[in-house]
Amino acid sequence: MAALQERLRAAREVVERTPQGLFVDGEWRPARSGATLAVEDPGTTEAIAEVADAAPADAADALDAAVRAQASWAATPPRERGEVLRRAYEAIIARTDELALMMTLEMGKPLAESRAEVAYAAEFLRWFSEEAVRIDGGYMTAPGGGSRVVTLRQPVGPCLLITPWNFPMAMGTRKIGPALAAGCTVVVKPARQTPLSMLALVDILREAGAPPGVVNVFTTSRSGEVTDHLLHDTRLRKLSFTGSTGVGRALLAGASRTVLRTSMELGGNAPFLVFADADLDAAVEGAFLAKMRNTGEACTAANRFYVHSSVAAEFGRRLAERLAALPVRHGLDPESQVGPLIDAAAVKNVTALVTDATEAGATLLTPDADVPADGHFLAPAVLDGVPLGARALREEIFGPVAPIVAFDDEESAVALANDSEYGLAGYLYTESLDRGLRVSERLECGMVGLNQGVISNPAAPFGGVKQSGLGREGGAVGIDEYLSLKYLAIRADR
């Protein structure tokens, strides 16, 4: 208890040092109305900060600043743009401990996971600092002769970046990094539940030398109204959003009015396939990582477990033992391995999915567990024999629940895995390389973990198919989302 209280005290001190206003044109300022919104610690439900609550006019000020800065930032040499990102990377790494404390306080994940996210977030800035100087073009002689075909890539222009609450810093750097490297200015809107990590990140970018207007941020409790106002502005050139598919559909509809270029990283419903020849120890460990990262609150989280009937009972038993042994505590508690969910609505939704499955005939393999009375806590659960019509197999769970369904052959496993409107991530465990490659190619998703439970990597393209999104973030292609291709036809008679 003493260690928890000491960490809580240290985390609150970091919060007190973090700007809590709007960042517009290089300056921190309050909302025009003076309005604020509360930020809650999901582990205690106590308010830990009051940040500025922007109205449409505040967001318009941020876009005005981004528009004014666009031409000069685009003309800044790529090396200089990259050096800003590199300095920010180094500052984040130097401040890992304090940033992780604040992240856990506002989001809830165990402190070890927050430290891992801070490192992951920083890596996007390092990666794209190096990509800034690799923006290339092309040159060729036209097939008929008489002219030359020259291609070049130019920054799209001012971007609106909307980030989620579950990875409050990494989802910011995954968007800000390539945008700034490409020569785009940005307006960032973090989730209202977890704005502090983004505010700290933006202040680090300021200290790293990002010129006024290049990075702007606003927080708001009126996300739909404020965002829609910006989508009407024809000066905005790009929208990048990470969040639910439902909100993504609404944003795509709004973006269609001005034919706005969009990137959408939306919901997931990842299948996790375990074949009869799988190494069960490795499969259980991979399932633990794929399910429990971020307490299950991740779009890449394993959502549906399809296990060959010959090993389903043993896999379920081992996974249930693994998850039941995890201490459920406040994320700053040194013993914590499962933190709280983000809010009361999340607990209610995940609980309803478990109830729906058990009432339909599923068996709960994990025992009832004590969880802290204060905060939004939920014990991990493993469900066996889940009926195919259960909501837990159709909807994104976003919590520590693992529903298991047995299958008998590869064909049915692939069919079950692909029976979803989502297509972000998938996982499979098998000792057969042939099967691994064959099934990986057949899975309808943008990313596959083959005998691996963690797939996120700044050097790899992140994104999905079907209703899981449009475009890719990270990797060598991540910067392409922020560049427009221009073709020059040059007369050259010979």
Residue, then its C-alpha position, 0 to 999 in steps of 0.5 A: m500500500a505504501a508503494l502504491q501511495e508513493r507512486l500515486r503521489a509521484a504521478r500527480e506531481v507529473v500531472e501538475r507539471t503538465p500543461q492542461g490548456l489548448f496548444v495553438d500557434g506555439e502557445w498554451r492558452p485556455a478555451r475561449s469560454g474558460a470551460t474545462l473538463a475533468v480527467e478521471d483516474p479509472g482506478t479510483t474514479e477520482a478527478i486528477a485534472e481539469v483540462a481546457d474544453a474547446a468549442p468549435a471556435d477554439a478548434a478553428d483557431a488551431l486550424d488557422a495556425a496550422v494553415r499559416a504554418q503549412a507553407s514554411w514547414a513544407a519548405t523546411p529541409p527534410r533533415e531539419r524536420g527529422e531532427v525535430l522528431r529525433r530530439a523529441y524521441e530522445a526527450i521521451i526516452a529520457r522522461t520514460d518513468e514520469l510519462a509512464l506514471m501519468m499514463t497509468l494514472e489517466m488510463g489505468k494500464p499497469l505501470a510496466e505496460s505504460r513504460a512499454e508504450v512510452a518506448y513504443a511511442a518514442e520509436f515512431l518518432r525515431w523511425f519517421s525522423e529517418e524516413a523524412v530524408r527518404i521521400d523520393g520521386g521518379y524519372m522516366t522517358a515516356p514510352g512514345g518518346g518526346s517527353r519525360v515523366v517526372t514524379l514527385r511527392q509533396p505534403v498533403g497539407p494541414c491534417l486533423l489527427i484524432t487519437p483514442w484513449n487506449f494508447p494515448m501517446a503511441m497513437g499520437t506519435r504514430k500519426i504526428g511522426p509521419a505527418l511532420a516528417a512529410g512536411c504537414t502541419v497538424v491539429v490533434k484531438p486526443a480522447r477526452q478520457t486520456p488527454l494528459s499524455m498527448l498534452a505532454l507529448v505536444d509540449i515535448l515537440r515544442e521543446a524539440g523545436a517544432p515551430p509555432g503552428v506546426v503542431n496544435v492540440f485541442t481537448t473537448s467534451r463535444s467531439g462530434e460537434v467540434t470535429d464536424h466543424l473542422l470537416h466543413d473547412t476546405r483548408l483541411r486536407k487530411l483526416s486520420f482517425t483511430g477508434s471505433t468503426g461506428v465513429g469512423r463511418a460517421l467521420l467518413a460521411g463528414a469527410s465526403r463533403t469536401v472529398l477529404r483524404t482519410s486514414m481510418e484505423l477502426g475496430g477489430n475482432a481478431p481470431f486466434l486459431v490453435f491447431a492440433d499440432a500447435d505447441l500448447d505452451a507457446a499458444v497459451e503464452g501467445a494467447f495471454l499476450a494477444k488477449m491481455r495486453n492493455t487489459g484487453e482494451a486494444c483493437t489488435a486484442a485476440n477476440r475469438f479463440y478457435v481451438h482444434s477439438s483435440v486440444a480445446a479442453e487442455f488449452g482452455r484449462r491452461l489459459a484459465e489458470r494463467l488468467a485467474a492467477l493475474p493480480v487485479r489492482h490499480g495500475l500503479d500498484p507494484e503487484s498489478q498485472v491487470g488494471p481497471l477498464i477505462d470507465a463504468a460503461a466499459v465494465k457494463n458492456v464487457t459484463a453484458l457480453v459474458t452474461d449473454a454467452t453464459e445464458a446461451g450455454a457457455t461455461l465460465l472456466t475462471p472462478d469468481a475473483d475479488v477485485p478492488a471495490d473502487g474503480h472500474f475493475l473486472a476480473p479476467a474470464v475464459l468462456d468455453g463452448v461459446p455458441l456461434g451466435a453469442r455477442a462476444l463472437r460478433e462484437e469487439i469485447f475490449g476487455p479481459v474476456a476470452p471466448i473459446v470455440a472448438f473446430d474440427d478441420e482447417e477449412s471450418a477454422v478459416a471460415l469461422a475466422n473470416d466470418s466477421e465484418y472486421g479484418l484488422a488482426g489475426y493469430l494462429y499457432t501451428e508447427s506446420l510451416d505449410r499450414g501457417l503460410r496457407v492459413s495466413e494467406r487466407l485470413e481476411c485481415g491486414m496483419v497476422g501473428l504466426n506463432q506470435g502473440v504481439i504484432s505491433n511494430p513501428a517498422a511494420p505497416f499497421g492497418g486492416v481490411k473490410q470495416s477495420g479501416l483504410g490505409r496503413e500506419g508505420g513502416a516504410v509506407g506510413i509516410d505515404e498517407y501524408l504525401s500527394l503524388k504529382y506528375l510532371a510531363i516535360r517536353a524533351d524532343r530529340 
